[in-house]
Each structure stands twice: as C-alpha cells, then as structure tokens.
Amino acid sequence: MDASKLSSLSKAATDEKIGEFWDSHDFTDFDADAPDVEFEIVCTVPIAADLFSAIERQACHQGVQVEALVNRWLRQKLAEQTAV
C-alpha cells in the first residue's frame, strides 16, 4: 500500500487496524509530536425570539455583532455580581 495512505502514527492501512493500534496505545505517548492547536468552544443558549430581536437591534445600533454585545453584557453582569 502507498505510504501516503497509512495512518501517520499507527502506520495502519484500515480503520480496523487503526482501532486495534489505539486499543493498545495511549495518545499521551505521542503528544510531544502532536502540533498545538487552538480552538474556541461555542455553546448555545435558547432565548425568546422577541428578546433576540431586541438584542440584534441594540447590537446594530452600537455597530457590533450580537455575540460581542451579549458577551460584554454578561461580563459586566458577572463583574457586578462578583463585587457584591
């Protein structure tokens, strides 16, 4: 089999063989060779449609994205609660 089609760590050519490899190995044995990655965790919180529309209007009025405005408001509210 072409070496470019092999799994980079296990050198296995099939999903089954890759699975067998990881059944008997721990990723922490290889993490020094793994590149660092950055990621963002995104979560959703359901809110009422009319409330979201009002937030959208306020964000547009302030010239920011909804996410930025909500994050700012939440940070401010948490700071207020922490100060109490």
Secondary structure, DSSP 8 states (H G I E B T S, - for coil): --GGGS-TTT--SSHHHHHHHHHS--GGGTTTTS--------------HHHHHHHHHHHHHHTS-HHHHHHHHHHHHHHHHHH-
